Structure formats: structure tokens, C-alpha cells
């Protein structure tokens, strides 16, 4: 028996923004995984006819689970933190790989192939960094546009015409596309679709009503339509 609503508590924990420790640890392991892979694999290739030294061998073996588990952890962290982007984890992983390859190149006498591989890893990390900055800018632009539509647009009621799923199975969450329908000021019926992360604690049902804002001068512009239910169940937490 509990004096706290377990469903409300579960929802609060699911929506809780990750703290700095979770962020730093996830990114640190992404970097370490890339560093281990970048250092270990060149040695394995260089000593293909004989057993490579112990340290590179341990680095190769450990890099795979570290990268897989840290990628999963970082995805979970980034999905709950709106100011962080998925490319940031990949940026550090490839940066670590670039440094690992550089360390391997020093130990193996600067082979030309490794210099190019290290440069390639560094280029990928820079590309992911640029994508992360661009994605963050795009999210801020969308948030500003939504705020403008909600403050200056027309508010009306909308309902779910297709919830996008049949039922919950083993998972407590479903990522699906939900279709909403509404009538604009001219009486024209319109439909709009939004991706939602739906939980078993807060299911979406056909016919469910919600609030919708649209631009009265351009009611057919999907980018200028804001659905309250979609904002309440975002793919990424604010």
C-alpha cells in the first residue's frame, strides 16, 4: 500500500530531465569507446599474423560493448533533454576514435594509411558537431514558430481521427503517428498528422478531443499548426 499515486510517480520519473551526471557519464563512455576502438583496431590489423600486444587487444574487446551501451544510454538521455542533440554523442565517439588512431599511428611509426584514417575520423566528428548545432538551431526555430502561432493564431478544437496503433504489447511506450482532424474558420475540414510517444499510462483513443491552433491566413500550412496533445506527448522532453 502506498500514499502516493504509483501511476503519477511513474509518469514523473519518466518525464524527469536527466541530470549533469547522467549526461557527463554517457558522453564520457562514448568518448572512451571511440578511443579504445581507434587505438585497438589498427594494432590488430598491423599484427594480423601474430597475436597483438595485450593493451590493444583489450581495447578492441572492450570498445564494442562500451560503444553499444553508451550509445543506448546517450539516446535515452538526449531524448529527454531538449537542449541536447543525438549527434553530440557521436561527435565525442568519433573524436575519441581520431585520438585513438593518432596514438596508434605514433606507436606503429606513422603509417600513411593510419594518418588518413585518423583524419577521416576527425572529419566525421566535425560533421556531427555541425549537424548537432544545426539541429539545435532548428528546434529553437520550431519552438519560436509554435509560440507565435499559439499567441496570434486561431484556437479551435480537434479530435483524433486515427490513433495510429492497435494496442500496447510488451512495451509500455509506443512511437506512432496520430492523425487529427479539425474545421477551419471557413468550415473546411482538414487533417494533420503528428508523431507521438504514447505511454500505457496515458493512452490516446480515437475521438479524443484536444486543442489546436492554426494560422487563419494560411490554415493549410502544416508548419503553422500546433496540436496541444502533440506538445503534451513530445518525442523529446522540453
C-alpha positions as CSV (number, residue, x, y, z in Angstrom):
1,X,0.0,0.0,0.0
2,X,1.2,3.5,-0.8
3,X,0.1,7.0,-0.1
4,X,1.5,8.2,-3.5
5,X,-0.3,7.5,-6.8
6,X,2.1,5.0,-8.5
7,X,1.0,6.0,-12.0
8,X,1.7,9.7,-11.3
9,X,5.0,8.8,-9.7
10,X,6.0,6.6,-12.7
11,X,5.0,9.4,-15.1
12,X,7.1,11.9,-13.1
13,X,10.1,9.7,-13.2
14,X,9.7,9.1,-17.0
15,X,9.5,12.8,-17.7
16,X,12.3,13.8,-15.4
17,X,15.1,15.6,-17.2
18,X,18.5,13.9,-16.9
19,X,20.9,15.5,-14.5
20,X,24.5,16.5,-15.3
21,X,26.0,13.3,-14.0
22,X,24.0,11.2,-16.5
23,X,25.0,13.5,-19.3
24,X,28.7,13.5,-18.5
25,X,28.9,9.8,-17.8
26,X,27.1,8.9,-21.1
27,X,29.3,11.2,-23.1
28,X,32.5,10.1,-21.3
29,X,31.8,6.5,-22.2
30,X,31.1,7.4,-25.8
31,X,34.5,9.1,-26.0
32,X,36.2,6.2,-24.2
33,X,34.6,3.7,-26.5
34,X,35.7,5.6,-29.6
35,X,39.2,6.0,-28.1
36,X,39.5,2.3,-27.4
37,X,38.3,1.3,-30.9
38,X,40.6,3.8,-32.6
39,X,43.6,2.6,-30.7
40,X,43.0,-1.1,-30.7
41,X,41.9,-1.9,-34.3
42,X,45.0,-0.6,-36.1
43,X,47.2,-2.7,-33.8
44,X,45.0,-5.8,-34.6
45,X,45.4,-5.1,-38.3
46,X,49.1,-4.5,-38.0
47,X,49.7,-7.7,-36.1
48,X,47.3,-9.9,-38.2
49,X,49.8,-12.7,-38.5
50,X,50.7,-12.8,-34.7
51,X,48.8,-12.0,-31.6
52,X,48.8,-8.2,-31.0
53,X,50.0,-6.7,-27.7
54,X,47.7,-7.1,-24.7
55,X,46.6,-3.4,-24.3
56,X,45.3,-3.0,-27.9
57,X,43.6,-6.4,-27.7
58,X,41.8,-5.4,-24.5
59,X,40.9,-2.1,-26.1
60,X,39.3,-3.8,-29.1
61,X,37.4,-6.3,-27.0
62,X,36.1,-3.6,-24.6
63,X,35.3,-1.0,-27.2
64,X,32.3,-2.8,-28.7
65,X,30.2,-3.2,-25.5
66,X,31.2,0.3,-24.3
67,X,30.1,1.9,-27.6
68,X,26.8,-0.1,-27.8
69,X,25.8,0.5,-24.2
70,X,26.9,4.2,-24.1
71,X,25.0,4.8,-27.4
72,X,21.8,3.4,-25.9
73,X,22.3,5.4,-22.7
74,X,23.1,8.6,-24.7
75,X,20.0,8.2,-26.9
76,X,17.8,7.9,-23.7
77,X,19.4,11.0,-22.2
78,X,19.2,13.1,-25.4
79,X,15.5,12.1,-26.0
80,X,14.6,13.5,-22.6
81,X,16.7,16.7,-22.8
82,X,15.5,19.1,-25.4
83,X,18.8,21.1,-25.4
84,X,21.0,18.1,-26.2
85,X,21.3,16.5,-29.6
86,X,21.9,12.9,-30.6
87,X,24.9,13.9,-32.8
88,X,26.8,15.2,-29.7
89,X,27.4,11.6,-28.6
90,X,28.6,10.6,-32.0
91,X,30.8,13.6,-32.1
92,X,32.7,12.6,-29.0
93,X,32.9,8.9,-30.1
94,X,34.5,9.8,-33.4
95,X,36.7,12.4,-31.7
96,X,37.9,9.7,-29.4
97,X,38.4,7.4,-32.4
98,X,40.5,10.1,-34.1
99,X,42.7,10.4,-31.0
100,X,43.0,6.7,-30.6
101,X,44.1,6.3,-34.2
102,X,46.6,9.1,-33.7
103,X,48.1,7.2,-30.6
104,X,48.2,4.0,-32.6
105,X,50.0,5.8,-35.5
106,X,52.7,7.1,-33.1
107,X,53.3,3.6,-31.8
108,X,53.4,2.0,-35.2
109,X,55.6,4.5,-36.9
110,X,53.1,6.9,-38.6
111,X,51.8,4.6,-41.4
112,X,50.2,6.7,-44.1
113,X,47.0,4.7,-44.0
114,X,46.5,5.5,-40.4
115,X,47.1,9.2,-40.9
116,X,44.2,9.2,-43.5
117,X,42.0,7.1,-41.2
118,X,42.6,9.4,-38.3
119,X,41.8,12.4,-40.5
120,X,38.6,10.7,-41.6
121,X,37.5,10.1,-38.0
122,X,38.2,13.7,-37.2
123,X,36.3,14.9,-40.2
124,X,33.3,12.8,-39.2
125,X,33.4,14.2,-35.7
126,X,33.4,17.7,-37.0
127,X,30.5,16.9,-39.4
128,X,28.4,15.5,-36.5
129,X,29.2,18.6,-34.4
130,X,27.9,20.9,-37.2
131,X,24.8,18.7,-37.5
132,X,24.2,19.0,-33.8
133,X,24.4,22.8,-33.9
134,X,22.1,22.9,-36.9
135,X,19.6,20.6,-35.2
136,X,19.6,22.7,-32.0
137,X,19.0,25.8,-34.1
138,X,16.1,24.1,-35.9
139,X,14.5,23.1,-32.6
140,X,14.7,26.7,-31.4
141,X,13.2,28.0,-34.6
142,X,10.3,25.5,-34.4
143,X,9.7,26.4,-30.8
144,X,9.6,30.1,-31.7
145,X,7.2,29.4,-34.6
146,X,4.8,27.4,-32.4
147,X,4.8,30.1,-29.7
148,X,3.9,32.7,-32.4
149,X,1.1,30.5,-33.7
150,X,-0.3,29.9,-30.3
151,X,-0.3,33.6,-29.4
152,X,-1.5,35.1,-32.7
153,X,-3.3,32.2,-34.4
154,X,-6.9,30.9,-34.2
155,X,-7.6,28.3,-31.5
156,X,-10.2,25.6,-32.2
157,X,-11.0,22.1,-31.1
158,X,-9.6,19.0,-32.9
159,X,-10.2,15.3,-32.4
160,X,-8.2,12.1,-33.0
161,X,-9.4,10.5,-36.2
162,X,-6.7,7.7,-36.2
163,X,-4.7,7.0,-33.0
164,X,-2.1,5.1,-35.1
165,X,-1.8,1.9,-33.1
166,X,-3.9,-1.1,-32.1
167,X,-2.8,-1.9,-28.5
168,X,0.1,-2.0,-26.2
169,X,2.0,-5.3,-26.2
170,X,5.2,-5.9,-24.2
171,X,6.3,-2.3,-24.3
172,X,4.9,0.5,-22.1
173,X,5.6,3.1,-24.8
174,X,4.6,3.3,-28.5
175,X,6.1,5.7,-31.1
176,X,3.4,6.3,-33.7
177,X,1.8,8.8,-36.0
178,X,-1.5,10.2,-34.8
179,X,-4.0,11.8,-37.2
180,X,-6.1,14.8,-36.0
181,X,-9.0,16.5,-37.8
182,X,-10.4,20.0,-37.4
183,X,-12.5,22.5,-39.2
184,X,-11.1,26.0,-40.0
185,X,-13.0,29.2,-39.8
186,X,-14.3,28.7,-43.4
187,X,-15.8,25.3,-42.4
188,X,-13.3,23.3,-44.4
189,X,-12.4,20.0,-42.7
190,X,-8.6,19.4,-42.5
191,X,-6.3,16.7,-41.2
192,X,-2.9,16.9,-39.7
193,X,-0.5,14.2,-38.5
194,X,1.9,14.3,-35.6
195,X,4.4,11.8,-34.3
196,X,3.7,11.0,-30.6
197,X,5.4,9.0,-27.9
198,X,2.4,7.4,-26.2
199,X,2.6,5.6,-22.9
200,X,0.4,2.9,-21.5
201,X,-0.4,5.3,-18.5
202,X,-1.7,7.9,-20.9
203,X,-3.2,6.2,-24.0
204,X,-4.6,8.0,-27.0
205,X,-8.0,6.9,-28.2
206,X,-10.0,7.6,-31.4
207,X,-12.3,10.5,-31.0
208,X,-10.3,12.1,-28.2
209,X,-10.5,15.9,-28.3
210,X,-7.7,18.3,-27.9
211,X,-6.9,22.0,-28.6
212,X,-5.4,23.1,-31.9
213,X,-4.0,26.4,-33.1
214,X,-3.6,27.4,-36.8
215,X,-2.7,30.4,-38.9
216,X,-6.1,31.9,-40.1
217,X,-4.4,33.4,-43.2
218,X,-2.8,30.0,-44.1
219,X,-4.9,27.2,-42.5
220,X,-3.4,24.6,-44.8
221,X,0.2,25.2,-43.7
222,X,1.2,22.2,-41.7
223,X,4.1,24.0,-40.2
224,X,1.8,26.7,-38.7
225,X,-0.4,24.2,-36.9
226,X,0.1,23.4,-33.3
227,X,-1.7,20.5,-31.6
228,X,-1.8,20.6,-27.8
229,X,-1.8,16.8,-27.4
230,X,1.3,16.5,-29.5
231,X,3.0,19.1,-27.3
232,X,1.9,17.2,-24.2
233,X,3.4,13.9,-25.6
234,X,6.6,15.1,-27.4
235,X,9.3,12.8,-28.8
236,X,11.7,14.9,-26.8
237,X,11.0,16.4,-23.4
238,X,11.2,20.2,-23.1
